[in-house]
Amino acid sequence: MNVEEKIPLVIVAGPTASGKTALAIEIAKKTGGEVISADSMQIYRDMTIGTAKPTAEEMQGVVHHLIDIASPDENFSLGKYADLAHKAIKDVYSRGKLPILCGGTGLYIDTVADNIELADVPADPNLRKNLTRRAEEEGAESLYRELQKIDPASAAKLHINDTKRVIRALEIYYLTGETKTRGDEKSKKQKKIYNYLYFTIETERKILYNRINMRVDKMIDEGLFEEGRNLFEKYGFLDTTAMQGIAYREMRMYYRGFLSYNETVNLIKRNSRRLAKRQITWFGKRDDLIKVSADDIEKCVNLIEKML
């Protein structure tokens, strides 16, 4: 690959339960591709049903990367994911295969696709301890409102309860005097390294929500609660990123006696629908998307062939 050549990359994104995994696998079969997961929960081992990891049968022989690479008791950073994703993409391409980045974690996808260099600001233990204490005493909303005033663009990308990333954004500002958004904008001015097609799956909201509800029921039939119990027995009720994933954080409350079974199931469904809504909003902000349906295989393949 010469200096000017960009690596071709296919991105298949969309909300939870939209059918993106199946579409990515079909594209891979027709184009000789391999799938690189862009799911912030599928990276963790021992969390299979609740994260909807594709089974060996569903993969249909297509090689998948960045699934089951971390332990649920470790906090896996965005920076670490980006490094591994870039390496996986280059590895796939070097072997004459087409890299296909697939998932619903928009932050992961955009960081990789746009080659964003994450703010290399070391954590300050005292500042972080102070911000964490404030979150505990004043509530997550207090820090979120503070971030909205300082860096509204960063706040808009984060959930109000994503305390870990809210604290990090505040930390960057207080340590450097520059917002995280400003740092990201500088990083985006770096040379792009991928020639990508960014497909996002569109599904009618009512149909998507029904699919989400049915998928949760299917997960339960497949042993979701048993998986949760085994997870907590093995690792305990930790407050790691993995344990904050939808289904697991609700089951964590259930097994600690704070929720009934029916309350837990209803919360998993509700929070999954809310996640889908946030994902739709995230992807909708980009102006380089190609909107497709989950069965638009030929349309995707035709566009890919033109790119190649």
GULUM-778216 format. One record per atom (N, C-alpha, C): y, z, x. Coordinates in steps of 0.001 Angstrom, whole numbers, padded with zeros to 6 digits. Example, Ala and Ser with C-alpha at 12.3 -4.5 7.8 and 13.67 -1.06 7.14 Angstrom:
REC         y         z         x
REC   -005690    007800    013190
REC   -004500    007800    012300
REC   -003300    007800    013200
REC   -002250    007080    012850
REC   -001060    007140    013670
REC    000030    007870    012900
This chain:
REC         y         z         x
REC   -001197    000000    000848
REC    000000    000000    000000
REC    001239    000000    000878
REC    002129   -000982    000700
REC    003330   -001008    001523
REC    004366   -000023    000989
REC    005453    000119    001737
REC    006444    001140    001412
REC    007067    000910    000043
REC    007270   -000374   -000318
REC    007967   -000682   -001555
REC    007057   -000652   -002784
REC    005761   -000728   -002574
REC    004833   -000810   -003696
REC    004709    000528   -004413
REC    004767    000470   -005738
REC    004609    001678   -006539
REC    003201    001722   -007122
REC    002650    002898   -007207
REC    001309    003068   -007762
REC    001364    002889   -009276
REC    000503    002039   -009844
REC    000470    001907   -011301
REC   -000122    003166   -011926
REC    000488    003632   -012997
REC    000038    004847   -013669
REC    000150    004663   -015174
REC   -000923    004971   -015878
REC   -000913    004939   -017340
REC   -000837    006379   -017834
REC    000077    006636   -018744
REC    000227    007974   -019326
REC   -000125    007897   -020807
REC   -001005    008780   -021242
REC   -001360    008879   -022660
REC   -001011    010300   -023096
REC    000059    010422   -023867
REC    000549    011738   -024268
REC    000600    011841   -025789
REC    000851    013051   -026247
REC    000953    013258   -027680
REC    000642    014686   -028051
REC    000865    015033   -029318
REC    000609    016405   -029757
REC   -000875    016731   -029822
REC   -001167    018002   -029923
REC   -002546    018453   -030029
REC   -003226    017824   -031242
REC   -004483    017462   -031092
REC   -005316    016887   -032163
REC   -004887    015488   -032600
REC   -004124    014786   -031757
REC   -003650    013448   -032133
REC   -004618    012335   -031744
REC   -005617    012668   -030914
REC   -006592    011661   -030505
REC   -006311    011042   -029151
REC   -005467    011690   -028352
REC   -005080    011105   -027060
REC   -006229    011051   -026059
REC   -007093    012073   -026068
REC   -008215    012085   -025122
REC   -009147    010908   -025368
REC   -009488    010685   -026633
REC   -010375    009573   -026979
REC   -009747    008235   -026610
REC   -008435    008098   -026838
REC   -007742    006857   -026493
REC   -007749    006647   -024980
REC   -007483    007701   -024228
REC   -007467    007594   -022761
REC   -008835    007181   -022228
REC   -009888    007725   -022816
REC   -011250    007391   -022377
REC   -011561    005926   -022668
REC   -011170    005443   -023828
REC   -011404    004033   -024170
REC   -010622    003112   -023231
REC   -009382    003493   -022927
REC   -008579    002702   -021987
REC   -009252    002678   -020619
REC   -009742    003839   -020186
REC   -010402    003936   -018879
REC   -011637    003047   -018817
REC   -012404    003006   -019892
REC   -013619    002184   -019931
REC   -013282    000704   -019812
REC   -012173    000301   -020424
REC   -011820   -001119   -020446
REC   -011039   -001568   -019206
REC   -010466   -000623   -018474
REC   -009619   -000992   -017330
REC   -010159   -000499   -015990
REC   -011295    000195   -016022
REC   -011821    000755   -014780
REC   -010975    001912   -014292
REC   -010641    002805   -015200
REC   -009763    003918   -014853
REC   -010464    005260   -014772
REC   -009746    006234   -014266
REC   -010195    007622   -014250
REC   -009080    008475   -014847
REC   -009462    009527   -015555
REC   -008496    010353   -016279
REC   -008102    011589   -015469
REC   -006801    011820   -015385
REC   -006281    013041   -014761
REC   -005692    013889   -015879
REC   -006255    015057   -016104
REC   -005808    015912   -017198
REC   -004409    016454   -016947
REC   -003592    016436   -018009
REC   -002250    017033   -017957
REC   -002163    018062   -019077
REC   -003116    018985   -019049
REC   -003197    020043   -020056
REC   -003153    021388   -019334
REC   -002159    022191   -019651
REC   -001948    023442   -018921
REC   -003022    024488   -019177
REC   -003887    024267   -020178
REC   -004954    025223   -020460
REC   -006326    024728   -020007
REC   -006519    023412   -019981
REC   -007830    022881   -019587
REC   -008103    023056   -018097
REC   -007110    023483   -017342
REC   -007327    023740   -015918
REC   -008184    024984   -015704
REC   -008270    025851   -016723
REC   -008965    027130   -016548
REC   -010448    027067   -016909
REC   -011249    027690   -016066
REC   -012683    027805   -016325
REC   -012935    028836   -017431
REC   -014126    028766   -018034
REC   -014570    029723   -019059
REC   -013750    029650   -020341
REC   -012956    028610   -020491
REC   -012138    028414   -021691
REC   -012322    026965   -022136
REC   -013422    026718   -022796
REC   -013808    025342   -023114
REC   -013526    024968   -024558
REC   -014013    025780   -025486
REC   -013881    025454   -026910
REC   -012422    025529   -027351
REC   -011755    026624   -027002
REC   -010374    026831   -027445
REC   -009365    025880   -026843
REC   -009714    025245   -025731
REC   -008800    024280   -025104
REC   -009186    022836   -025429
REC   -010243    022680   -026223
REC   -010710    021343   -026640
REC   -011007    020427   -025460
REC   -011678    020981   -024444
REC   -012078    020133   -023318
REC   -013086    019097   -023797
REC   -012962    017855   -023335
REC   -013947    016846   -023735
REC   -015320    017188   -023172
REC   -016342    016981   -023984
REC   -017710    017219   -023527
REC   -018157    016050   -022656
REC   -019279    016237   -021969
REC   -019821    015156   -021132
REC   -020103    013928   -021988
REC   -020573    014161   -023200
REC   -020864    013043   -024113
REC   -019579    012311   -024490
REC   -018524    013069   -024781
REC   -017247    012458   -025155
REC   -016609    011709   -023989
REC   -016837    012175   -022772
REC   -016277    011499   -021590
REC   -016897    010127   -021358
REC   -018103    009918   -021861
REC   -018797    008621   -021779
REC   -018854    008070   -020351
REC   -019045    008961   -019409
REC   -019174    008516   -018022
REC   -017867    008322   -017282
REC   -016745    008499   -017977
REC   -015437    008350   -017332
REC   -015134    009606   -016513
REC   -014756    009417   -015266
REC   -014456    010547   -014382
REC   -013156    011226   -014819
REC   -013205    012560   -014905
REC   -012022    013356   -015255
REC   -011651    014276   -014090
REC   -010355    014441   -013884
REC   -009852    015297   -012804
REC   -009012    016441   -013371
REC   -008914    017520   -012622
REC   -008065    018683   -012906
REC   -008457    019428   -014183
REC   -009756    019492   -014431
REC   -010313    020337   -015489
REC   -011194    021381   -014805
REC   -011111    022634   -015267
REC   -011930    023727   -014696
REC   -011664    023940   -013204
REC   -010408    023984   -012835
REC   -010083    024129   -011404
REC   -009480    025493   -011064
REC   -009253    026328   -012078
REC   -008622    027628   -011820
REC   -009320    028721   -012618
REC   -009172    029936   -012158
REC   -009748    031091   -012845
REC   -008731    031658   -013837
REC   -009184    032119   -015008
REC   -008258    032674   -016006
REC   -007483    033900   -015539
REC   -007940    034528   -014457
REC   -007231    035721   -013987
REC   -006176    035403   -012926
REC   -005903    034116   -012702
REC   -004830    033734   -011776
REC   -003733    033006   -012528
REC   -002518    033148   -012056
REC   -001397    032423   -012642
REC   -001223    031111   -011884
REC   -001438    030008   -012582
REC   -001432    028679   -011979
REC   -000060    028062   -012207
REC    000649    027762   -011137
REC    002037    027309   -011259
REC    002158    025814   -011533
REC    003310    025446   -012056
REC    003633    024037   -012279
REC    003638    023280   -010958
REC    004177    023909   -009920
REC    004227    023264   -008608
REC    002851    022944   -008068
REC    001922    023875   -008243
REC    000554    023661   -007773
REC   -000095    022520   -008547
REC    000138    022502   -009869
REC   -000415    021405   -010671
REC    000135    020062   -010194
REC    001450    019984   -010017
REC    002074    018716   -009616
REC    001501    018215   -008295
REC    001323    019110   -007339
REC    000750    018716   -006046
REC   -000646    018132   -006219
REC   -001473    018812   -007008
REC   -002848    018348   -007221
REC   -002884    017038   -008003
REC   -001978    016902   -008978
REC   -001942    015676   -009779
REC   -001544    014477   -008924
REC   -000523    014639   -008080
REC   -000112    013546   -007189
REC   -001270    013140   -006268
REC   -001976    014130   -005741
REC   -003113    013843   -004859
REC   -004216    013110   -005612
REC   -004494    013550   -006843
REC   -005548    012915   -007643
REC   -005189    011470   -007975
REC   -003932    011234   -008338
REC   -003481    009878   -008669
REC   -003637    008959   -007460
REC   -003204    009431   -006304
REC   -003313    008621   -005083
REC   -004766    008374   -004706
REC   -005611    009383   -004912
REC   -007035    009240   -004611
REC   -007682    008194   -005513
REC   -007405    008276   -006808
REC   -007967    007317   -007765
REC   -007529    005899   -007404
REC   -006241    005736   -007130
REC   -005708    004411   -006800
REC   -006281    003876   -005494
REC   -006475    004759   -004518
REC   -006987    004332   -003206
REC   -008410    003796   -003298
REC   -009118    004186   -004354
REC   -010492    003712   -004553
REC   -010558    002514   -005492
REC   -009406    001913   -005759
REC   -009368    000713   -006583
REC   -009480    000975   -008069
REC   -009245    002208   -008479
REC   -009317    002578   -009893
REC   -007911    002776   -010453
REC   -007809    002738   -011776
REC   -006519    002929   -012436
REC   -006350    004396   -012836
REC   -005329    005092   -012321
REC   -005105    006481   -012726
REC   -004496    006568   -014126
REC   -005085    007426   -014962
REC   -004620    007614   -016340
REC   -004311    009095   -016534
REC   -003044    009415   -016675
REC   -002612    010802   -016865
REC   -002596    011093   -018361
REC   -003392    012063   -018795
REC   -003551    012292   -020234
REC   -003411    013769   -020580
REC   -002577    014073   -021569
REC   -002456    015452   -022013
REC   -001289    015660   -022950
REC   -001107    016920   -023327
REC   -000032    017260   -024245
REC    001012    018180   -023652
REC    000850    018530   -022364
REC    001823    019401   -021711
REC    002929    018548   -021103
REC    003989    018356   -021887
REC    005069    017465   -021482
REC    005704    017821   -020156
REC    005834    019104   -019885
REC    006434    019541   -018625
REC    005602    019074   -017438
REC    004290    019158   -017549
REC    003396    018681   -016494
REC    003543    017171   -016305
REC    003480    016449   -017427
REC    003522    014985   -017371
REC    004831    014484   -016769
REC    005948    014994   -017272
REC    007245    014495   -016822
REC    007530    014863   -015366
REC    007083    016038   -014950
REC    007277    016447   -013555
REC    006572    015483   -012608
REC    005369    015062   -013001
REC    004598    014132   -012169
REC    005145    012711   -012290
REC    005331    012241   -013515
REC    005765    010857   -013735
REC    007110    010566   -013083
REC    008036    011512   -013176
REC    009383    011311   -012641
REC    009523    011785   -011199
REC    008401    012244   -010620
REC    008393    012709   -009228
REC    009480    013751   -008984
REC    009536    014724   -009893
REC    010546    015775   -009784
REC    010132    016777   -008715
REC    011033    016997   -007782
REC    010786    017987   -006738
REC    011260    019334   -007259
REC    010324    020239   -007479
REC    010663    021519   -008081
REC    011553    022338   -007153
REC    012430    023098   -007781
REC    013375    023908   -007007
REC    012631    024819   -006035
REC    012905    024610   -004781
REC    012209    025373   -003746
REC    012984    026663   -003458
REC    013093    027473   -004510
REC    013826    028727   -004390
REC    012821    029870   -004418
REC    012703    030620   -003336
REC    011729    031709   -003317
REC    012085    032790   -004328
REC    011063    033416   -004885
REC    011293    034483   -005852
REC    011892    035698   -005152
REC    012807    036354   -005842
REC    013389    037590   -005327
REC    012734    038744   -006086
REC    011907    039545   -005417
REC    011147    040601   -006102
REC    012016    041559   -006911
REC    013153    041950   -006363
REC    014022    042906   -007057
REC    014672    042287   -008289
REC    015161    041047   -008130
REC    015777    040360   -009266
REC    014741    040121   -010355
REC    013569    039664   -009968
REC    012521    039391   -010955
REC    012105    040678   -011672
REC    011997    041762   -010917
REC    011623    043050   -011514
REC    012668    043480   -012537
REC    013936    043278   -012201
REC    015027    043644   -013101
REC    015007    042795   -014369
REC    014802    041490   -014212
REC    014756    040598   -015375
REC    013548    040902   -016249
REC    012416    041207   -015608
REC    011205    041550   -016358
REC    011411    042840   -017144
REC    012042    043817   -016501
REC    012325    045092   -017183
REC    013242    044859   -018380
REC    014254    044013   -018198
REC    015162    043713   -019309
REC    014432    043040   -020460
REC    013494    042152   -020125
REC    012719    041476   -021172
REC    011916    042490   -021976
REC    011375    043481   -021275
REC    010574    044507   -021948
REC    011441    045430   -022803
REC    012627    045768   -022289
REC    013492    046720   -022991
REC    014341    046061   -024075
REC    014879    044891   -023770
REC    015791    044218   -024699
REC    015095    043175   -025569
REC    013905    042746   -025128
REC    013182    041714   -025855
REC    013371    040343   -025224
REC    012383    039477   -025412
REC    012419    038136   -024821
REC    013625    037336   -025308
REC    014024    037576   -026553
REC    015121    036803   -027140
REC    016431    037020   -026384
REC    016631    038236   -025878
REC    017871    038548   -025164
REC    018039    037673   -023922
REC    016962    037548   -023128
REC    017029    036710   -021927
REC    017167    035237   -022301
REC    016497    034839   -023376
REC    016565    033447   -023812
REC    018006    033086   -024196
REC    018685    033994   -024930
REC    020084    033746   -025322
REC    020979    033656   -024080
REC    020673    034462   -023089
REC    021435    034426   -021836
REC    021271    033071   -021153
REC    020039    032572   -021149
REC    019775    031265   -020545
REC    020461    030156   -021333
REC    020509    030291   -022657
REC    021185    029286   -023483
REC    022654    029134   -023089
REC    023292    030254   -022729
REC    024701    030206   -022330
REC    024875    029600   -020935
REC    023946    029933   -020030
REC    024048    029487   -018633
REC    023551    028062   -018443
REC    022399    027772   -019045
REC    021719    026487   -018824
REC    021076    026029   -020129
REC    021902    025576   -021088
REC    021376    025203   -022407
REC    020292    024129   -022372
REC    020378    023217   -021416
REC    019374    022145   -021335
REC    017999    022712   -020999
REC    017950    023656   -020069
REC    016670    024288   -019725
REC    016148    025106   -020893
REC    017039    025841   -021546
REC    016636    026673   -022685
REC    016038    025824   -023798
REC    016608    024647   -024016
REC    016125    023771   -025090
REC    014699    023298   -024851
REC    014271    023281   -023596
REC    012924    022821   -023257
REC    011887    023938   -023339
REC    012361    025179   -023467
REC    011447    026317   -023419
REC    011339    027010   -024766
REC    010159    027576   -025028
REC    009976    028395   -026220
REC    010639    029742   -025972
REC    011153    030335   -027009
REC    011871    031599   -026877
REC    011010    032698   -026267
REC    009681    032605   -026459
REC    008770    033624   -025926
REC    008139    033240   -024586
REC    008573    032118   -024013
REC    008053    031722   -022696
REC    008841    032487   -021628
REC    008660    033805   -021645
REC    009462    034695   -020801
REC    009349    034358   -019319
REC    008153    033982   -018896
REC    007927    033680   -017480
REC    008863    032573   -016992
REC    008955    031476   -017742
REC    009792    030349   -017308
REC    011279    030620   -017565
REC    011580    031397   -018614
REC    012976    031778   -018853
REC    013491    032608   -017673
REC    012675    033562   -017234
REC    013048    034395   -016085
REC    013226    033536   -014830
REC    012325    032572   -014638
REC    012424    031713   -013452
REC    013718    030898   -013465
REC    014094    030372   -014632
REC    015327    029586   -014733
REC    016550    030458   -014449
REC    016544    031687   -014964
REC    017644    032614   -014690
REC    017679    032989   -013210
REC    016498    033188   -012654
REC    016371    033559   -011247
REC    016985    032484   -010342
REC    016675    031225   -010629
REC    017215    030115   -009834
REC    018742    030122   -009881
REC    019279    030358   -011080
REC    020740    030362   -011229
REC    021381    031519   -010465
REC    020825    032703   -010617
REC    021426    033879   -009973
REC    021267    033865   -008451
REC    020248    033194   -007960
REC    020027    033135   -006511
REC    020805    032008   -005830
REC    021036    030918   -006574
REC    021657    029738   -005954
REC    023042    029406   -006496
REC    023357    029941   -007689
REC    024623    029583   -008317
REC    024569    028223   -008983
REC    023397    027621   -009006
REC    023195    026296   -009601
REC    022089    026381   -010645
REC    022281    025718   -011773
REC    021269    025792   -012825
REC    020022    025000   -012456
REC    018929    025345   -013096
REC    017677    024614   -012882
REC    017842    023158   -013305
REC    018581    022928   -014387
REC    018816    021563   -014867
REC    019502    020722   -013800
REC    020502    021303   -013147
REC    021223    020578   -012090
REC    020283    020250   -010934
REC    019442    021209   -010579
REC    018475    020971   -009508
REC    017500    019871   -009864
REC    017052    019862   -011132
REC    016120    018824   -011579
REC    016783    017451   -011572
REC    018065    017409   -011955
REC    018788    016129   -011962
REC    018881    015554   -010556
REC    019115    016414   -009583
REC    019159    015964   -008189
REC    017806    015412   -007769
REC    016752    016109   -008193
REC    015400    015692   -007826
REC    015051    014342   -008433
REC    015531    014102   -009667
REC    015207    012849   -010346
REC    015813    011638   -009646
REC    016825    011886   -008811
REC    017460    010781   -008102
REC    016611    010298   -006933
REC    015510    011033   -006680
REC    014593    010575   -005643
REC    013965    009256   -006085
REC    013457    008537   -005132
REC    012817    007268   -005453
REC    011564    007490   -006288
REC    011433    006725   -007358
REC    010241    006814   -008196
REC    009053    006258   -007418
REC    007915    006901   -007563
REC    006732    006460   -006817
REC    005681    005815   -007709
REC    005915    005858   -009037
REC    004937    005266   -009954
REC    005567    004171   -010806
REC    004789    003134   -011044
REC    005143    002118   -012025
REC    004305    002453   -013250
REC    004902    003166   -014194
REC    004076    003706   -015279
REC    004358    003081   -016643
REC    003344    003161   -017484
REC    003457    002885   -018911
REC    003232    004223   -019600
REC    004177    004637   -020423
REC    004141    005974   -021032
REC    003835    005822   -022527
REC    002554    005899   -022867
REC    002139    005807   -024266
REC    002192    007189   -024913
REC    002711    007259   -026111
REC    002670    008511   -026868
REC    002142    008217   -028268
REC    001233    009060   -028723
REC    000572    008822   -030005
REC    001403    009376   -031151
REC    001649    008531   -032119
REC    002372    008935   -033328
REC    001390    009088   -034479
REC    001489    010197   -035180
REC    000645    010459   -036337
REC    001509    011069   -037428
REC    001285    010655   -038663
REC    002023    011246   -039773
REC    001827    012761   -039753
REC    002920    013501   -039901
REC    002893    014957   -039728
REC    001843    015638   -040616
REC    001768    015258   -041877
REC    000817    015895   -042799
REC   -000618    015656   -042351
REC   -000905    014432   -041912
REC   -002253    014096   -041436
REC   -002568    014889   -040172
REC   -001589    014982   -039269
REC   -001793    015717   -038022
REC   -002083    017188   -038296
REC   -001321    017795   -039190
REC   -001526    019218   -039495
REC   -002897    019459   -040122
REC   -003328    018534   -040963
REC   -004670    018661   -041548
REC   -005737    018562   -040461
REC   -005528    017665   -039517
REC   -006483    017519   -038408
REC   -006530    018781   -037555
REC   -005379    019386   -037362
REC   -005322    020627   -036585
REC   -006113    021729   -037281
REC   -005890    021882   -038581
REC   -006614    022913   -039332
REC   -008118    022686   -039275
REC   -008527    021432   -039435
REC   -009962    021118   -039394
REC   -010535    021331   -038001
REC   -009735    021044   -036982
REC   -010236    021220   -035622
REC   -010438    022701   -035298
REC   -009547    023546   -035779
REC   -009727    024984   -035564
REC   -011011    025452   -036241
REC   -011260    024977   -037463
REC   -012505    025328   -038161
REC   -013722    024875   -037360
REC   -013632    023684   -036782
REC   -014734    023151   -035976
REC   -014941    024001   -034721
REC   -013843    024410   -034099
REC   -013937    025273   -032917
REC   -014653    026584   -033248
REC   -014318    027136   -034402
REC   -014950    028390   -034826
REC   -016444    028180   -035029
REC   -016807    027064   -035661
REC   -018229    026743   -035871
REC   -018961    026578   -034541
REC   -018237    026089   -033528
REC   -018855    025845   -032217
REC   -018932    027104   -031351
REC   -018340    028216   -031855
REC   -018454    029475   -031122
REC   -017181    029952   -030448
REC   -016022    029643   -031035
REC   -014743    030027   -030437
REC   -014631    031537   -030206
REC   -014982    032316   -031229
REC   -014828    033770   -031106
REC   -015811    034355   -030092
REC   -016979    033765   -029999
REC   -017945    034210   -028984
REC   -017408    033905   -027586
REC   -016793    032724   -027446
REC   -016195    032362   -026163
REC   -015086    033349   -025794
REC   -014268    033705   -026779
REC   -013198    034665   -026535
REC   -013733    036022   -026116
REC   -014758    036490   -026816
REC   -015343    037793   -026475
REC   -015903    037793   -025054
REC   -016613    036714   -024702
REC   -017170    036607   -023344
REC   -016062    036579   -022290
REC   -014974    035900   -022620
REC   -013841    035792   -021694
REC   -013234    037169   -021419
REC   -013003    037929   -022489
REC   -012376    039241   -022331
REC   -013316    040247   -021670
REC   -014608    040097   -021935
REC   -015577    040980   -021281
REC   -015630    040715   -019776
REC   -015452    039459   -019398
REC   -015531    039083   -017988
REC   -014245    039400   -017229
REC   -013093    039138   -017856
REC   -011818    039261   -017143
REC   -010933    040408   -017642
REC   -011268    040983   -018795
REC   -010422    042015   -019369
REC   -009265    041408   -020155
REC   -008439    042268   -020729
REC   -007301    041797   -021529
REC   -006083    041600   -020629
REC   -006175    040635   -019748
REC   -005106    040387   -018786
REC   -003910    039702   -019440
REC   -002764    039821   -018796
REC   -001552    039191   -019311
REC   -001202    037959   -018478
REC   -002220    037174   -018142
REC   -002010    035974   -017333
REC   -001647    034788   -018221
REC   -001243    033696   -017590
REC   -000878    032489   -018336
REC   -002024    032018   -019214
REC   -003238    032047   -018686
REC   -004403    031582   -019439
REC   -004582    032366   -020726
REC   -004399    033667   -020645
REC   -004612    034534   -021806
REC   -003516    034373   -022856
REC   -002436    033663   -022513
REC   -001363    033414   -023470
REC   -001556    032094   -024214
REC   -002631    031369   -023884
REC   -002901    030107   -024558
REC   -003247    030314   -026019
REC   -002883    029354   -026854
REC   -003185    029455   -028285
REC   -004686    029587   -028487
REC   -005065    030409   -029422
REC   -006438    030809   -029755
REC   -006821    032041   -028948
REC   -006527    032029   -027656
REC   -006912    033168   -026815
REC   -005981    034359   -027010
REC   -004684    034103   -027139
REC   -003776    035241   -027344
REC   -004000    035868   -028720
REC   -004356    035047   -029723
REC   -004637    035596   -031050
REC   -005956    036368   -031053
REC   -006977    035812   -030379
REC   -008263    036520   -030297
REC   -008125    037800   -029484
REC   -007236    037775   -028511
REC   -006965    038980   -027715
REC   -006478    040102   -028621
REC   -005592    039771   -029558
REC   -005100    040755   -030528
REC   -006221    041195   -031470
REC   -007067    040245   -031851
REC   -008184    040546   -032759
REC   -009158    041528   -032118
REC   -009556    041240   -030885
REC   -010542    042096   -030221
REC   -009962    043439   -029781
REC   -008652    043549   -029791
REC   -008021    044847   -029497
REC   -007732    045619   -030782
REC   -008093    045012   -031920
REC   -007987    045712   -033195
REC   -006656    045595   -033909
REC   -005795    044663   -033474
REC   -004475    044530   -034088
REC   -004437    043509   -035229
REC   -005437    042653   -035320
REC   -005487    041623   -036358
REC   -006858    041599   -037013
REC   -006883    041228   -038289
REC   -008166    041010   -038960
REC   -008671    039616   -038591
REC   -009908    039340   -038939
REC   -010488    038025   -038631
REC   -009692    036914   -039321
REC   -009432    037084   -040620
REC   -008709    036046   -041365
REC   -007287    035863   -040839
REC   -006635    036969   -040482
REC   -005284    036874   -039915
REC   -005311    036090   -038604
REC   -006352    036330   -037818
REC   -006472    035646   -036526
REC   -006644    034148   -036712
REC   -007535    033760   -037612
REC   -007781    032335   -037870
REC   -006508    031657   -038368
REC   -005833    032302   -039319
REC   -004608    031715   -039870
REC   -003509    031592   -038810
REC   -003435    032587   -037913
REC   -002436    032540   -036841
REC   -002729    031420   -035848
REC   -004002    031241   -035524
REC   -004376    030160   -034602
REC   -003964    028814   -035188
REC   -004221    028633   -036481
REC   -003859    027369   -037132
REC   -002343    027195   -037165
REC   -001640    028248   -037549
REC   -000177    028161   -037637
REC    000445    027887   -036270
REC    000004    028614   -035265
REC    000576    028439   -033928
REC    000213    027085   -033323
REC   -000947    026553   -033690
REC   -001328    025208   -033231
REC   -000424    024158   -033862
REC   -000098    024342   -035140
REC    000815    023404   -035808
REC    002214    023483   -035194
REC    002634    024695   -034866
REC    003952    024866   -034241
REC    003990    024243   -032848
REC    002879    024374   -032125
REC    002785    023722   -030812
REC    002941    022214   -030963
REC    002244    021641   -031945
REC    002320    020196   -032173
REC    003759    019767   -032455
REC    004453    020567   -033231
REC    005852    020254   -033557
REC    006716    020255   -032295
REC    006500    021246   -031415
REC    007263    021306   -030162
REC    006916    020126   -029254
REC    005643    019748   -029242
REC    005232    018614   -028413
REC    005884    017320   -028895
REC    005916    017133   -030204
REC    006540    015937   -030776
REC    008023    015887   -030386
REC    008691    017033   -030467
REC    010108    017118   -030094
REC    010301    016793   -028617
REC    009435    017338   -027779
REC    009539    017114   -026324
REC    009441    015629   -025998
REC    008368    015001   -026459
REC    008153    013598   -026108
REC    009201    012695   -026750
REC    009737    013128   -027892
REC    010731    012318   -028585
REC    012045    012185   -027845
REC    012259    013041   -026837
REC    013522    013006   -026083
REC    013562    011893   -025043
REC    012398    011332   -024725
REC    012366    010271   -023701
REC    012696    008916   -024324
REC    013296    008062   -023523
REC    013658    006734   -024032
REC    012777    005631   -023447
REC    011723    006029   -022726
REC    010846    005020   -022117
REC    009434    005069   -022699
REC    009314    005633   -023897
REC    007999    005769   -024523
REC    007568    004486   -025218
REC    006264    004280   -025246
REC    005676    003211   -026053
REC    004856    003905   -027130
REC    005322    003852   -028356
REC    004653    004570   -029439
REC    003450    003777   -029939
REC    002313    004464   -030019
REC    001077    003822   -030460
REC    000335    004756   -031401
REC   -000661    004207   -032089
REC   -001564    005047   -032879
REC   -002806    005301   -032034
REC   -003626    006241   -032458
REC   -004792    006636   -031657
REC   -005824    005523   -031515
REC   -005762    004517   -032385
REC   -006743    003426   -032299
REC   -006128    002113   -031796
REC   -004948    002185   -031204
REC   -004279    000990   -030656
REC   -004801    000636   -029263
REC   -006109    000589   -029113
REC   -006705    000372   -027793
REC   -006316   -000992   -027226
REC   -006462   -002037   -028030
REC   -006178   -003389   -027533
REC   -004714   -003558   -027146
REC   -003816   -002987   -027947
REC   -002383   -003058   -027628
REC   -002116   -002415   -026270
REC   -002702   -001249   -026053
REC   -002507   -000541   -024779
REC   -003067   -001348   -023614
REC   -004280   -001854   -023783
REC   -004940   -002600   -022707
REC   -004156   -003864   -022364
REC   -003650   -004558   -023374
REC   -002867   -005774   -023127
REC   -001609   -005471   -022312
REC   -000929   -004388   -022653
REC    000278   -004008   -021914
REC   -000058   -003587   -020484
REC   -001188   -002904   -020333
REC   -001621   -002475   -018995
REC   -001926   -003688   -018124
REC   -002618   -004674   -018699
REC   -002964   -005879   -017937
REC   -001710   -006620   -017485
REC   -000669   -006619   -018319
REC    000595   -007258   -017933
REC    001257   -006494   -016786
REC    001157   -005152   -016832
REC    001744   -004331   -015770
REC    001037   -004572   -014445
REC   -000296   -004695   -014514
REC   -001077   -004869   -013293
REC   -000954   -006290   -012748
